[in-house]
Amino acid sequence: MFVLFEEDGAFKAGTVLADNDASLQVETTHGKRVKLKRANVLLNFREPAPADLLARAEAEAEQLDTEFLWEVCGDEEFAFADFAAEYHGHAPTPVEAAAVLLRLHSAPIYFHRKGKGRFRKAPADILQAALAGLEKKRQQAAAIDRMRDELLAGRLPAEFSGMLAQLLYRPDRNRPEVKALEAACVDAGLSAARLLLKCGALSSSYEFHHNRFLFEYFPEGVHFPPFDAPVVPDGLPRAEVAAFSIDDATTTEIDDAFSVTPRATGGWRVGIHIAAPSLGFSRGSALDAIARRRLSTVYMPGNKITMLPDEVVECFTLAAGRDCPAISLYLDVNADLSVSGQESRIEIVPIVANLRHHDIEPVFNEHTLHDGGPDFEWKRELTVLWDLATVLEAGRGKASANQNQVDHSFYVDWQTDTADGPGYVSIGQRKRGSPMDKLVAELMILANSTWGKLLDEVNVPGLYRVQSGGKVRMTTTGGPHEGLGVDCYAWSSSPLRRYVDLVNQWQLIAVLSGGEPAFAPRSTDLMAALRDFELTYAAYAEFQRQMERYWCVRWLRQQAPKEVEAIVVRDNLVRLDSVPLTFKVASLPLQYPGSRVKLAIEGSDLLDVEVHARYVATLAEPEPSENGMSFFEGS
């Protein structure tokens, strides 16, 4: 006696070894012995042999037309053996019955299972919906195959239009486009970014990195929504000064300027003038919402995304030849450079010059200050500010740090194409702590600490920078900044570029004009702005660092040196001499930090932003320190 039964979703046949009424001992065609409940038996038969039954039934089932079976089947629930008898018009053979069973079981959208060996015809509407779903899946699978083939052939499928960012940065694996891209990546042995770059979907590796940042932080694009034009209030007093700014050549958001006016009684009246966009729009306006959402200008080599629209920046930037609304901090400076008084005012300030670093630094630097140097316009004013900055620095008890560090400036010529895409990068060096740097930094520290202390004294909340124990944090109440050596410090000098400064400027204007502050004490909105600013500002800074690294690798590819010199930072991490680029060299033997080594450049990658180099030789080791035990580390 043989039986056909179902086990683990598969049909099996076997020989009955023992019949115990409620259960059977059965040996399958593979020699396995199983204990089988009689209720699980679907068919008893004597011939053919179990293995032959399944083979012949499967072959015969392939000849049965599923749609015809559905047509001739009744609407009521039925057993497969009964249907087999009706279909064949006679008592079915074991092979015929098993063939019908296999065909019914293989067509679940046509026949719904209702128990062991029992089925029911699917209703016509449900069947049509299921068939439509199958057809949709078939068409989708065909589309996936087609898109994969197009990608492998170096063509971008039309379906990818408008969704490249989602495909690259946040792929939805339920979408056919993503399935096609992943399949093509597997077949090509490439990442999604490399494959799309090869297909021309990305114009360059720069686009990949830049668009990833935009996708996360500017999902709606960098364009500004509609807003009402800012209105500068009438009736502000006009300052009797000749103010000038000091910035690099690419600065358009000119936040600060200075003036030096001789006093009749001796000494000078020094003015620190900060652009006042907060006079042109208030909290809760459309422009406030724009600034609150962006929180800061985003800087990167060769580009930037401003916090405020260009029209607003143009209205309030301290551009030469204009009278500009500003908040001014005046210092009465005696001939011995002591400060005898100070005053803050809201006013209109005439800006007569925008000085640029590249023009002024050749004639105003440490050497010209020491040796006299040539005469030039603004020499007298800059010298006074430099002398005052030196006194202010000494008064804080914090000598300028990082005097030996070098800052790097990036300039990207987008009109020049390279093998890596548009953009030829130039990277310049500038020693940190120059006289120009010091005088600007000290006067900004003075303004931010003075105005922060003013807000704190009148119990008007602001957004403060506090440092204690080496850690910097932001708070809504004043506190010491140990690193700067001041009792109170609130960013207020860059309101065109940072939302924190804009907030503090609103609060300061309320204090100076006797108005109602924009943010009340313990304001939840102020706390939310603080939290969001910290997170966003850190993300923007990290993006700037990443893009500077990217352009350093681009610069290296432009120069195409076979060998370079580098400084060992630690372990196998090195830093190039000429640009601020660090990378690891796997072949670098153990070296003292600060050692100078020669490396052979073997390649680089602009998507991973990595350099591949091989150690060649050690050129020099660092001088030992006075204790003879340690060596200078690379900064």
Buried (B, 14 or more C-beta within 10 A) or exposed (E): EBBBBBBEEEBBBBBBEEEEEEBBBBBBBEEEEBEBEBEBBBBEBEEBEBEBBBBBBBEBBEEBEBEEBBEEBEEEEBBBBBBBBBBBEEEBBBBBBBBBBBBBBBBEBBBBEEEEBBBBBBEEEEBEEBBEEEEEEEEBEEBBEEBBBBBBEEEBBEBBEEBBBBBBBEBEEEBBBBBBBBBBBEEBEBEBBBBBBBBEBBEBBBBBBBBBBBBEBBEEEEEBEEBEEBEBEEEBEEBEBBBBBBBEEEBBBBBBBBBBBEEEEEBBBBBBBBBBBBBBBEBEBEBBEBBBBBBBBBBBBBEBBBBBBEEBBEBBBBBBEEBBBBBBBBBBBBEEBEBEEBEBBBBBBBBBBBBBBEEBBEBBBEEBBEEEBEEBEBBEBBBBBBBBBBBBBEBBEBEBEEEEEEBBBBBBEEEEEBEBBBBBBEBEEBBBBBBBBBBBBBBBBBBBBBBBBBBBEEEBBBBBBBBEEEEBEBBBBBBBBBBBBBEBBBBBBBBBBBBBBBBBBBBBBBBBEEEEBBBEEEBEBBBEBBEBBBEBBEBBEEBBEBBBBBBBBBBBBBEEEEEBBBBBBEEBBBBBEBBBBBBBBEEBEEBBBBBBBBBBBEEBEBBEBBBBBEBBEBEEBBEEEEEEEEBEEBE
